[in-house]
Amino acid sequence: MRRSVRVLLMIAAAYAPASLAQSADRQAATAMEKASSNLTTSYLQTWSRAQAASPAYVARIYAPRIHFYGRMLDRKALVNEKQRFVRRWPVREYALRPGTLRVTCEQRSGLCRVASVLDWQAENPARRARSQGSSSFEQRVRFSADQPTVVHESGRVLSSSSQGRSDPRPLGGRG
């Protein structure tokens, strides 16, 4: 009996560090998933407001260089792109479609992928233009600095309808 207990203790000791490390990795990945989801949700809420493309905001959530809808941009170019879009579409509303948000993280690389279907509408009352629809949406969030930053943003229009002069690119990407 003593030998059995000793063998069980040796087996438990051999596997405990691995399971503790796996548990810590899973906890870190879960925290990253939550932070990535919160960042994307906050981004869409902010992007739905009129002054969403301020240089300070872009600098806070985006990396110095970002892969943005198929192009590599620095922050200045990204601010310019977003400000053009805000002028074209001063009234915007974005919402993640319930049940479509998927977040996957790799704790060791410090990178998360956030993907969802996005329902959107954009208006320009001066042009009497309105566009609405849904798009696939993806952001990749890197956890390498003091705060998470978006390093990749992409998507494509799944469906849209418009009135007046419009452009169905929901977030200012060229795709």
Contacts in CASP RR format, 6 or more apart in sequence:
PFRMAT RR
TARGET T0000
AUTHOR 0000-0000-0000
METHOD contacts of the structure
MODEL  1
MRRSVRVLLMIAAAYAPASLAQSADRQAATAMEKASSNLTTSYLQTWSRA
QAASPAYVARIYAPRIHFYGRMLDRKALVNEKQRFVRRWPVREYALRPGT
LRVTCEQRSGLCRVASVLDWQAENPARRARSQGSSSFEQRVRFSADQPTV
VHESGRVLSSSSQGRSDPRPLGGRG
25 107 0 8 1.000
25 108 0 8 1.000
28 107 0 8 1.000
29 105 0 8 1.000
29 106 0 8 1.000
29 107 0 8 1.000
32 105 0 8 1.000
32 107 0 8 1.000
32 110 0 8 1.000
32 112 0 8 1.000
32 141 0 8 1.000
32 143 0 8 1.000
32 148 0 8 1.000
33 103 0 8 1.000
33 104 0 8 1.000
33 105 0 8 1.000
33 112 0 8 1.000
35 112 0 8 1.000
35 141 0 8 1.000
35 143 0 8 1.000
35 148 0 8 1.000
36 103 0 8 1.000
36 105 0 8 1.000
36 112 0 8 1.000
36 114 0 8 1.000
36 139 0 8 1.000
36 141 0 8 1.000
36 148 0 8 1.000
37 101 0 8 1.000
37 103 0 8 1.000
37 114 0 8 1.000
39 61 0 8 1.000
39 114 0 8 1.000
39 139 0 8 1.000
39 141 0 8 1.000
39 148 0 8 1.000
39 150 0 8 1.000
40 96 0 8 1.000
40 101 0 8 1.000
40 114 0 8 1.000
40 116 0 8 1.000
40 139 0 8 1.000
40 141 0 8 1.000
41 96 0 8 1.000
43 61 0 8 1.000
43 139 0 8 1.000
43 150 0 8 1.000
44 94 0 8 1.000
44 95 0 8 1.000
44 96 0 8 1.000
44 118 0 8 1.000
46 52 0 8 1.000
46 57 0 8 1.000
47 92 0 8 1.000
47 94 0 8 1.000
47 171 0 8 1.000
48 92 0 8 1.000
48 93 0 8 1.000
48 94 0 8 1.000
50 86 0 8 1.000
50 90 0 8 1.000
50 91 0 8 1.000
51 86 0 8 1.000
52 82 0 8 1.000
52 86 0 8 1.000
52 92 0 8 1.000
53 79 0 8 1.000
53 82 0 8 1.000
53 83 0 8 1.000
53 85 0 8 1.000
53 86 0 8 1.000
55 75 0 8 1.000
55 79 0 8 1.000
58 75 0 8 1.000
58 78 0 8 1.000
58 79 0 8 1.000
58 82 0 8 1.000
59 75 0 8 1.000
60 147 0 8 1.000
61 149 0 8 1.000
61 150 0 8 1.000
62 75 0 8 1.000
62 78 0 8 1.000
62 149 0 8 1.000
62 150 0 8 1.000
62 151 0 8 1.000
63 142 0 8 1.000
63 149 0 8 1.000
63 150 0 8 1.000
63 151 0 8 1.000
64 74 0 8 1.000
64 75 0 8 1.000
65 72 0 8 1.000
65 73 0 8 1.000
65 74 0 8 1.000
65 75 0 8 1.000
65 151 0 8 1.000
66 72 0 8 1.000
66 73 0 8 1.000
66 75 0 8 1.000
66 78 0 8 1.000
66 150 0 8 1.000
66 151 0 8 1.000
66 152 0 8 1.000
66 153 0 8 1.000
67 151 0 8 1.000
67 152 0 8 1.000
67 153 0 8 1.000
67 154 0 8 1.000
68 78 0 8 1.000
68 81 0 8 1.000
68 152 0 8 1.000
68 153 0 8 1.000
68 154 0 8 1.000
68 173 0 8 1.000
69 153 0 8 1.000
69 154 0 8 1.000
69 155 0 8 1.000
69 171 0 8 1.000
69 172 0 8 1.000
69 173 0 8 1.000
69 174 0 8 1.000
69 175 0 8 1.000
70 154 0 8 1.000
70 174 0 8 1.000
70 175 0 8 1.000
71 174 0 8 1.000
73 81 0 8 1.000
81 172 0 8 1.000
81 173 0 8 1.000
82 172 0 8 1.000
84 172 0 8 1.000
85 169 0 8 1.000
85 171 0 8 1.000
85 172 0 8 1.000
85 173 0 8 1.000
86 92 0 8 1.000
88 124 0 8 1.000
88 167 0 8 1.000
89 122 0 8 1.000
89 123 0 8 1.000
89 124 0 8 1.000
89 131 0 8 1.000
89 167 0 8 1.000
90 123 0 8 1.000
90 124 0 8 1.000
90 125 0 8 1.000
91 122 0 8 1.000
91 123 0 8 1.000
91 124 0 8 1.000
91 125 0 8 1.000
92 120 0 8 1.000
92 121 0 8 1.000
92 122 0 8 1.000
92 123 0 8 1.000
93 120 0 8 1.000
93 121 0 8 1.000
93 122 0 8 1.000
94 118 0 8 1.000
94 119 0 8 1.000
94 120 0 8 1.000
94 170 0 8 1.000
94 171 0 8 1.000
95 118 0 8 1.000
95 119 0 8 1.000
95 120 0 8 1.000
96 116 0 8 1.000
96 117 0 8 1.000
96 118 0 8 1.000
96 119 0 8 1.000
96 137 0 8 1.000
97 116 0 8 1.000
97 117 0 8 1.000
97 118 0 8 1.000
97 119 0 8 1.000
97 134 0 8 1.000
100 116 0 8 1.000
100 117 0 8 1.000
101 114 0 8 1.000
101 115 0 8 1.000
101 116 0 8 1.000
102 113 0 8 1.000
102 114 0 8 1.000
102 115 0 8 1.000
102 116 0 8 1.000
103 112 0 8 1.000
103 113 0 8 1.000
103 114 0 8 1.000
103 115 0 8 1.000
104 112 0 8 1.000
104 113 0 8 1.000
105 111 0 8 1.000
105 112 0 8 1.000
105 113 0 8 1.000
106 112 0 8 1.000
110 142 0 8 1.000
110 143 0 8 1.000
110 144 0 8 1.000
111 140 0 8 1.000
111 141 0 8 1.000
111 142 0 8 1.000
111 143 0 8 1.000
111 151 0 8 1.000
112 140 0 8 1.000
112 141 0 8 1.000
112 143 0 8 1.000
112 148 0 8 1.000
113 138 0 8 1.000
113 139 0 8 1.000
113 140 0 8 1.000
114 138 0 8 1.000
114 139 0 8 1.000
114 140 0 8 1.000
114 141 0 8 1.000
115 136 0 8 1.000
115 137 0 8 1.000
115 138 0 8 1.000
116 136 0 8 1.000
116 137 0 8 1.000
117 134 0 8 1.000
117 135 0 8 1.000
117 136 0 8 1.000
117 137 0 8 1.000
117 158 0 8 1.000
118 134 0 8 1.000
118 135 0 8 1.000
118 136 0 8 1.000
118 137 0 8 1.000
118 170 0 8 1.000
118 171 0 8 1.000
119 133 0 8 1.000
119 134 0 8 1.000
120 132 0 8 1.000
120 133 0 8 1.000
120 134 0 8 1.000
120 135 0 8 1.000
120 170 0 8 1.000
120 171 0 8 1.000
121 130 0 8 1.000
121 131 0 8 1.000
121 132 0 8 1.000
121 133 0 8 1.000
122 130 0 8 1.000
122 131 0 8 1.000
122 132 0 8 1.000
122 166 0 8 1.000
122 170 0 8 1.000
123 129 0 8 1.000
123 130 0 8 1.000
123 131 0 8 1.000
124 130 0 8 1.000
127 164 0 8 1.000
127 165 0 8 1.000
128 163 0 8 1.000
128 164 0 8 1.000
129 162 0 8 1.000
129 163 0 8 1.000
129 164 0 8 1.000
129 165 0 8 1.000
129 166 0 8 1.000
130 162 0 8 1.000
130 163 0 8 1.000
130 164 0 8 1.000
130 166 0 8 1.000
131 160 0 8 1.000
131 161 0 8 1.000
131 162 0 8 1.000
131 163 0 8 1.000
131 166 0 8 1.000
131 167 0 8 1.000
131 168 0 8 1.000
131 170 0 8 1.000
132 160 0 8 1.000
132 161 0 8 1.000
132 162 0 8 1.000
133 157 0 8 1.000
133 158 0 8 1.000
133 159 0 8 1.000
133 160 0 8 1.000
133 161 0 8 1.000
133 168 0 8 1.000
133 170 0 8 1.000
134 157 0 8 1.000
134 158 0 8 1.000
134 159 0 8 1.000
134 160 0 8 1.000
135 155 0 8 1.000
135 156 0 8 1.000
135 157 0 8 1.000
135 158 0 8 1.000
135 170 0 8 1.000
135 171 0 8 1.000
136 155 0 8 1.000
136 156 0 8 1.000
136 158 0 8 1.000
137 154 0 8 1.000
137 155 0 8 1.000
137 171 0 8 1.000
138 152 0 8 1.000
138 153 0 8 1.000
138 154 0 8 1.000
138 155 0 8 1.000
139 150 0 8 1.000
139 152 0 8 1.000
139 153 0 8 1.000
140 150 0 8 1.000
140 151 0 8 1.000
140 152 0 8 1.000
140 153 0 8 1.000
141 148 0 8 1.000
141 149 0 8 1.000
141 150 0 8 1.000
141 151 0 8 1.000
142 148 0 8 1.000
142 149 0 8 1.000
142 150 0 8 1.000
142 151 0 8 1.000
153 171 0 8 1.000
155 175 0 8 1.000
156 175 0 8 1.000
157 168 0 8 1.000
157 169 0 8 1.000
157 170 0 8 1.000
160 168 0 8 1.000
162 168 0 8 1.000
169 175 0 8 1.000
END
